C-alpha cells in the first residue's frame, strides 16, 4: 500500500507486541470506515495537508461489496463521485461492479493509506491525542494515535434482527446476493422496502417459490416506482404469495410460523431472507462518549462542523441521522468531508 506521505505508517503496521518498544503510529486525522464517505473525508483531509489514515473492519467500500451481485444503483454516476474524479459508465445508472471499480481507482489515484480488515475496538484520549486500538482477522492487536478522528462507519453491517426463535439457523440471511442457489426451493422474504421487493422479484424470476411477509398493510412508499407495480402484479397473479399485516413468530429447520390477521400459518420453507433494515453501531458511538437522542438515536453533533459532543471526534455519512437511515446516502454524505476538514483547519489555526 502506498501513501502520499512516506512518514505515515500504514498497512505494514507492527502488532502491539512489537510496538511496545516504539511509539504508536501517529497521524493528524484518522478515519474509521473506508466507504465512499470515509474515502471522501480522507481525500479532503489529505488535500488540506494532513497526514491521514483510513481503517476499515472489512474491505474497501465494504457495504457496496455486499450489495446484490447484479445490483444497479438508483442514482446517476455523477452523484456517486468523490474527490473530483469523474465516474464513467456505459449505462445511465451504474452497476455494483462499476462502482467497486470506480472507488478502487479513486483510492489508487490519491494513494490513500487504507488499512483493510482491522476492526476498531477502543478509542480513548482527548482532542489532539486520541489512542485507537484495533484487531485484525488473526486477533492481533494494533495501536494508533491521531489528533482528530472522523467516524464514517455507516450502518449496513448491523441488521435489524427479528428476535424470534430460529433466527440463528444457517438457513436465515440478512443480506441478499444472488438467486441461483434457491432455484426450485421455498423461500420466505421478510420486509416491505426496496431490498425485500427487489429480492422477491429476482428470486421468483430465477425459479424460486417466493413468499413475502410484511408487518405493514402494504409495501412501503419508499419502494421505487418502477419496481412496485411489477411486484404487485406478481402478487395479484399468484406468482408470489404475500402476507401483509403479518409477522414471523418462529423459524424452524424446514418451516416458518407466521402470525397473520386471521390465524397462525405454518409454511414449508427452505431459506429465509430477513431484509428488515440495518442500523448504525450505537454501542460503539456510546463507548466514545457520544450522546444519542432517546427518540431516534441521533448522535449529538454540530450541524455545520459535524463535530460531536466529544471535542475532536467528527461524524460523517449516514450515522449522523441515527435511526433515520433514509436521510443520508452517498449522494449527500460525500460532502461531509469538506465540512469537517474546514472546521479542523479553523480550530488548528486558531490554536496556533
C-alpha positions as CSV (number, residue, x, y, z in Angstrom):
1,X,0.0,0.0,0.0
2,X,1.3,3.4,-1.0
3,X,1.0,6.7,0.9
4,X,1.1,10.3,-0.2
5,X,3.3,10.9,2.8
6,X,6.1,8.4,3.4
7,X,6.2,9.4,7.1
8,X,2.8,7.8,7.6
9,X,3.0,4.2,8.8
10,X,0.3,2.1,7.0
11,X,-0.8,-1.5,6.5
12,X,2.6,-2.9,7.2
13,X,2.0,-1.8,10.8
14,X,3.5,-3.9,13.5
15,X,1.4,-5.8,16.1
16,X,1.3,-4.5,19.6
17,X,3.9,-6.9,20.9
18,X,6.4,-5.3,18.6
19,X,5.0,-1.8,19.1
20,X,5.7,-1.8,22.8
21,X,9.3,-0.8,22.1
22,X,8.4,2.0,19.8
23,X,5.9,4.9,19.6
24,X,2.5,4.1,18.2
25,X,1.9,5.3,14.5
26,X,0.7,8.9,14.7
27,X,-1.4,10.9,12.2
28,X,-3.3,14.1,12.1
29,X,-6.6,12.6,11.0
30,X,-7.8,9.0,11.3
31,X,-10.9,8.0,9.5
32,X,-12.9,4.9,10.7
33,X,-14.7,3.5,7.7
34,X,-13.5,3.1,4.1
35,X,-16.8,3.5,2.4
36,X,-17.5,6.3,-0.1
37,X,-18.0,8.9,2.7
38,X,-14.9,7.8,4.6
39,X,-12.8,7.9,1.4
40,X,-14.1,11.4,0.6
41,X,-13.2,12.6,4.1
42,X,-9.7,11.1,3.8
43,X,-9.3,12.8,0.4
44,X,-10.3,16.2,1.8
45,X,-8.0,15.9,4.8
46,X,-5.1,14.8,2.6
47,X,-5.7,17.7,0.2
48,X,-5.5,20.0,3.2
49,X,-2.0,18.8,4.0
50,X,-2.9,16.4,6.9
51,X,-1.3,13.1,7.5
52,X,-4.2,10.6,7.3
53,X,-5.1,7.0,7.9
54,X,-8.3,5.2,7.0
55,X,-9.2,2.0,8.8
56,X,-12.0,-0.4,8.0
57,X,-13.0,-3.8,9.5
58,X,-13.9,-5.0,6.0
59,X,-12.6,-4.4,2.5
60,X,-12.7,-1.1,0.6
61,X,-16.3,0.1,0.3
62,X,-17.3,-3.0,2.2
63,X,-21.0,-2.2,2.2
64,X,-21.1,-1.8,-1.6
65,X,-19.3,-5.1,-2.0
66,X,-22.1,-6.9,-0.1
67,X,-24.8,-5.4,-2.2
68,X,-26.6,-7.9,-4.5
69,X,-24.2,-9.1,-7.2
70,X,-26.2,-7.8,-10.2
71,X,-27.5,-4.6,-8.5
72,X,-27.9,-1.4,-10.4
73,X,-27.9,1.9,-8.5
74,X,-31.0,4.0,-8.4
75,X,-28.9,7.2,-8.9
76,X,-26.8,8.5,-11.7
77,X,-23.0,8.1,-11.7
78,X,-22.1,11.8,-11.1
79,X,-24.0,11.7,-7.8
80,X,-21.6,9.0,-6.6
81,X,-18.4,10.8,-7.5
82,X,-15.8,11.8,-4.8
83,X,-12.5,13.6,-5.0
84,X,-13.4,15.4,-8.2
85,X,-12.8,12.2,-10.1
86,X,-15.4,11.5,-12.9
87,X,-17.3,8.3,-12.8
88,X,-17.6,7.0,-16.3
89,X,-20.1,4.3,-17.1
90,X,-21.7,2.8,-20.2
91,X,-25.1,2.9,-18.6
92,X,-27.5,5.7,-17.4
93,X,-27.2,4.2,-13.9
94,X,-24.1,2.4,-12.7
95,X,-23.8,-1.2,-11.6
96,X,-22.3,-2.5,-8.4
97,X,-19.3,-3.8,-10.4
98,X,-18.7,-0.4,-11.9
99,X,-19.0,1.3,-8.5
100,X,-16.5,-1.0,-7.0
101,X,-14.0,-0.4,-9.8
102,X,-14.6,3.4,-9.5
103,X,-13.8,3.6,-5.8
104,X,-10.7,1.4,-6.2
105,X,-9.4,3.7,-8.9
106,X,-10.1,6.8,-6.6
107,X,-8.2,5.2,-3.8
108,X,-5.3,4.4,-6.1
109,X,-5.3,7.9,-7.7
110,X,-5.0,9.6,-4.3
111,X,-2.7,6.9,-2.9
112,X,-4.9,6.7,0.1
113,X,-3.4,4.9,3.1
114,X,-6.3,2.4,3.7
115,X,-5.9,-0.4,6.2
116,X,-8.5,-3.1,5.5
117,X,-9.7,-5.9,7.8
118,X,-8.9,-4.1,11.0
119,X,-11.7,-3.6,13.5
120,X,-11.5,-0.6,15.8
121,X,-12.2,-1.8,19.3
122,X,-11.4,1.1,21.6
123,X,-11.0,4.9,21.3
124,X,-9.6,6.8,24.3
125,X,-7.8,10.0,24.9
126,X,-8.8,13.6,24.2
127,X,-8.9,16.2,21.4
128,X,-5.4,16.4,19.9
129,X,-4.3,13.0,21.2
130,X,-6.6,10.0,20.7
131,X,-5.4,6.5,21.0
132,X,-7.1,3.8,18.8
133,X,-6.8,0.1,19.3
134,X,-7.7,-2.3,16.5
135,X,-7.6,-6.1,15.9
136,X,-7.1,-7.9,12.7
137,X,-8.6,-11.2,11.4
138,X,-6.0,-13.2,13.3
139,X,-6.7,-11.5,16.6
140,X,-3.5,-9.4,16.6
141,X,-3.7,-6.0,18.3
142,X,-2.6,-2.7,16.8
143,X,-2.3,0.8,18.3
144,X,-2.6,4.2,16.5
145,X,-2.6,7.8,17.6
146,X,-4.3,10.7,16.0
147,X,-5.1,14.4,16.6
148,X,-8.6,14.2,15.1
149,X,-11.0,11.4,14.5
150,X,-13.7,11.0,11.8
151,X,-16.2,8.2,12.3
152,X,-17.8,7.2,9.0
153,X,-18.8,3.6,9.8
154,X,-22.2,3.6,8.0
155,X,-24.9,1.2,9.1
156,X,-25.1,-1.8,6.7
157,X,-23.0,-4.2,8.8
158,X,-25.7,-4.4,11.6
159,X,-29.1,-5.8,10.5
160,X,-32.2,-5.2,12.5
161,X,-32.9,-8.6,14.0
162,X,-36.3,-10.2,14.2
163,X,-35.5,-11.6,17.7
164,X,-37.5,-14.8,17.1
165,X,-36.6,-18.4,17.7
166,X,-34.7,-19.9,14.9
167,X,-33.2,-16.7,13.5
168,X,-29.7,-18.0,14.2
169,X,-30.3,-21.0,11.9
170,X,-27.9,-21.2,8.9
171,X,-30.8,-21.0,6.5
172,X,-31.5,-17.4,7.6
173,X,-29.8,-14.5,5.9
174,X,-29.9,-10.7,6.4
175,X,-28.3,-9.9,3.1
176,X,-29.3,-11.0,-0.4
177,X,-26.6,-11.6,-3.0
178,X,-27.9,-13.7,-6.0
179,X,-30.8,-16.0,-6.8
180,X,-29.2,-19.2,-8.3
181,X,-28.8,-21.2,-5.1
182,X,-32.5,-21.0,-4.4
183,X,-33.9,-22.4,-7.7
184,X,-36.9,-24.7,-7.1
185,X,-36.9,-24.1,-3.4
186,X,-39.4,-22.5,-0.9
187,X,-38.0,-19.1,0.1
188,X,-39.5,-16.6,2.6
189,X,-38.6,-12.9,2.2
190,X,-39.4,-10.7,5.2
191,X,-39.6,-6.9,4.7
192,X,-41.5,-4.2,3.0
193,X,-38.9,-1.9,1.3
194,X,-36.7,-1.9,-1.7
195,X,-34.5,-4.8,-0.7
196,X,-37.4,-7.1,0.0
197,X,-39.2,-6.1,-3.2
198,X,-36.2,-6.5,-5.5
199,X,-35.1,-9.7,-3.9
200,X,-38.6,-11.3,-4.1
201,X,-38.8,-10.4,-7.8
202,X,-35.3,-11.7,-8.5
203,X,-35.8,-15.0,-6.7
204,X,-39.1,-15.5,-8.5
205,X,-37.7,-14.8,-11.9
206,X,-34.9,-17.4,-11.3
207,X,-37.2,-20.2,-10.3
208,X,-37.7,-19.9,-6.5
209,X,-41.1,-20.2,-4.9
210,X,-41.4,-17.0,-3.0
211,X,-43.5,-15.9,0.0
212,X,-43.3,-12.3,1.0
213,X,-44.1,-11.4,4.7
214,X,-44.5,-7.8,5.8
215,X,-45.9,-6.4,9.1
216,X,-47.4,-3.4,7.3
217,X,-50.7,-3.3,5.3
218,X,-48.8,-2.7,2.0
219,X,-45.3,-2.3,0.7
220,X,-43.5,0.8,1.9
221,X,-43.9,4.0,-0.1
222,X,-40.1,4.2,-0.5
223,X,-40.2,1.2,-2.9
224,X,-39.1,2.6,-6.3
225,X,-42.0,3.5,-8.6
226,X,-40.9,1.1,-11.4
227,X,-40.5,-1.9,-9.0
228,X,-43.7,-1.6,-7.0
229,X,-46.2,-2.3,-9.9
230,X,-44.1,-5.3,-11.0
231,X,-44.3,-6.8,-7.5
232,X,-48.0,-6.0,-7.1
233,X,-48.7,-7.7,-10.4
234,X,-46.8,-10.9,-9.4
235,X,-48.8,-11.0,-6.1
236,X,-52.1,-10.3,-7.8
237,X,-51.4,-13.2,-10.3
238,X,-50.5,-15.6,-7.5
239,X,-46.9,-15.9,-8.7
240,X,-45.6,-14.5,-5.4
241,X,-47.5,-15.2,-2.2
242,X,-47.8,-12.3,0.2
243,X,-48.9,-12.0,3.8
244,X,-49.4,-8.4,4.9
245,X,-50.1,-7.2,8.5
246,X,-48.2,-10.4,9.4
247,X,-45.1,-11.3,11.4
248,X,-42.8,-14.3,11.6
249,X,-43.1,-15.9,15.0
250,X,-40.8,-18.9,14.6
251,X,-38.3,-20.3,12.1
252,X,-37.7,-24.0,12.0
253,X,-35.3,-26.2,10.0
254,X,-37.9,-26.7,7.3
255,X,-40.8,-24.4,8.1
256,X,-41.7,-20.9,9.2
257,X,-44.6,-19.9,11.5
258,X,-46.4,-16.7,10.6
259,X,-48.9,-14.8,12.6
260,X,-51.5,-13.4,10.2
261,X,-54.5,-11.2,10.9
262,X,-56.7,-14.4,10.8
263,X,-54.5,-17.1,12.4
264,X,-51.1,-18.7,12.6
265,X,-49.8,-20.2,9.4
266,X,-47.1,-22.8,9.2
267,X,-45.3,-22.6,5.8
268,X,-42.9,-25.2,4.3
269,X,-39.6,-23.4,3.9
270,X,-36.0,-23.9,2.8
271,X,-34.4,-20.5,3.2
272,X,-35.3,-17.1,4.8
273,X,-34.2,-13.6,3.8
274,X,-34.9,-11.3,6.7
275,X,-34.4,-8.0,4.9
276,X,-35.8,-5.7,7.7
277,X,-33.2,-3.0,7.5
278,X,-30.0,-2.1,9.3
279,X,-28.7,0.4,11.9
280,X,-25.5,2.2,13.0
281,X,-23.3,0.8,15.7
282,X,-24.8,2.8,18.6
283,X,-22.8,0.9,21.2
284,X,-19.5,1.9,19.5
285,X,-20.6,5.6,19.4
286,X,-21.6,5.4,23.1
287,X,-18.3,3.9,24.0
288,X,-16.6,7.0,22.8
289,X,-18.8,9.3,24.9
290,X,-21.0,10.4,22.0
291,X,-24.5,11.2,23.2
292,X,-27.5,9.8,21.4
293,X,-31.1,11.2,21.4
294,X,-33.6,8.9,23.2
295,X,-36.1,9.0,20.4
296,X,-34.1,8.2,17.2
297,X,-30.6,7.5,18.5
298,X,-29.4,10.6,16.5
299,X,-25.9,11.4,17.7
300,X,-25.1,14.8,19.2
301,X,-23.1,16.8,16.7
302,X,-22.9,20.3,15.3
303,X,-24.9,20.5,12.0
304,X,-22.3,22.7,10.4
305,X,-19.0,21.3,11.5
306,X,-20.3,17.7,12.2
307,X,-18.1,17.7,15.4
308,X,-19.8,15.5,18.0
309,X,-20.2,16.4,21.7
310,X,-16.8,14.9,22.2
311,X,-14.3,17.5,21.0
312,X,-12.1,16.3,18.2
313,X,-14.4,13.4,17.1
314,X,-16.4,14.1,14.0
315,X,-19.3,12.1,12.4
316,X,-19.8,11.6,8.7
317,X,-22.3,9.9,6.5
318,X,-25.4,8.1,7.5
319,X,-24.6,7.8,11.2
320,X,-25.3,11.5,11.5
321,X,-29.0,10.6,11.0
322,X,-29.3,8.0,13.7
323,X,-32.1,5.6,13.0
324,X,-33.3,7.7,10.1
325,X,-31.0,5.9,7.7
326,X,-33.0,7.0,4.7
327,X,-32.0,10.7,5.2
328,X,-28.4,10.4,4.1
329,X,-26.9,8.5,1.2
330,X,-23.7,8.6,-0.8
331,X,-25.1,11.5,-2.8
332,X,-25.1,13.9,0.2
333,X,-22.8,12.2,2.7
334,X,-19.9,12.5,0.2
335,X,-19.7,16.3,1.0
336,X,-19.3,15.8,4.8
337,X,-15.6,15.7,4.5
338,X,-15.5,19.3,3.2
339,X,-17.5,20.5,6.3
340,X,-15.3,18.5,8.7
341,X,-11.9,19.4,7.3
342,X,-12.8,23.1,7.1
343,X,-13.6,23.1,10.8
344,X,-10.5,21.1,11.7
345,X,-8.3,23.7,9.8
346,X,-10.1,26.6,11.6
347,X,-9.6,25.0,15.0
348,X,-5.9,24.3,14.4
349,X,-5.2,27.7,13.0
350,X,-7.0,29.3,16.0
351,X,-4.9,27.3,18.4
352,X,-1.7,28.2,16.6
